[in-house]
């Protein structure tokens, strides 16, 4: 067993240094500093099974992602204070999991011990092609608005205009959701993210699907994610942006657009 320790005690490091520590370690890395994402740093990329011992130190990701890119990997974060909600992307093709042991999540004001599983399915994995109708409407809705302002306008529009229906999985295209003006949380999220891409949000922002709960129908929900913000376009409030209610459910899967967290049926 090889263990790598971060040096420069009591100094704050950046994610470039943190990535170097993880890459140099074999199966254990011990942190002796806090780490903050700085402009120019890459995402926290983990391509192997490893245990990262935080020793009570903190990570502030500032919208950076934790990227898993190794098949069948097991990543353990232990005794770390996450100052931002960790956003996790799986670039692998098979089962992986990430486990939090005695980790504190400041945005949730809680200490958790749980495991998040990631599994890319075989077959059709991605959202469908964005239709001309979806593109045209998205551009019409946002007008001259750009960036996150445009995304917030789209989130509010989908939440108000697309009625929720009880159904399972990704069973219809985004264009069909638009045509029928109804869909489940999967359909609403898929339409919203396609609209975001249609107006260019994917060029400067990270878009993803968030699956919370379990694999059991009725005990799960799907959100959109832009950068580090959860968006619940199924909400009928005036503010679906950043008001996602996870409740007592754990994160189950997070996948980067256009990769779906479930196989699609269309």
Secondary structure as UniProt FT lines:
FT   STRAND          3..5
FT   TURN            9..10
FT   STRAND          12..14
FT   HELIX           15..24
FT   STRAND          28..30
FT   STRAND          34..36
FT   TURN            39..40
FT   STRAND          44..46
FT   STRAND          50..53
FT   TURN            55..56
FT   STRAND          58..60
FT   TURN            62..63
FT   STRAND          65..68
FT   TURN            71..72
FT   STRAND          74..78
FT   STRAND          81..82
FT   STRAND          87..90
FT   STRAND          96..105
FT   HELIX           106..108
FT   STRAND          110..118
FT   HELIX           132..142
FT   TURN            143..144
FT   HELIX           147..161
FT   STRAND          163..164
FT   HELIX           174..180
FT   STRAND          182..183
FT   HELIX           185..198
FT   TURN            199..200
FT   HELIX           201..203
FT   STRAND          207..213
FT   TURN            217..218
FT   STRAND          220..226
FT   TURN            227..228
FT   STRAND          229..231
FT   TURN            233..234
FT   TURN            247..248
FT   STRAND          251..256
FT   TURN            257..258
//
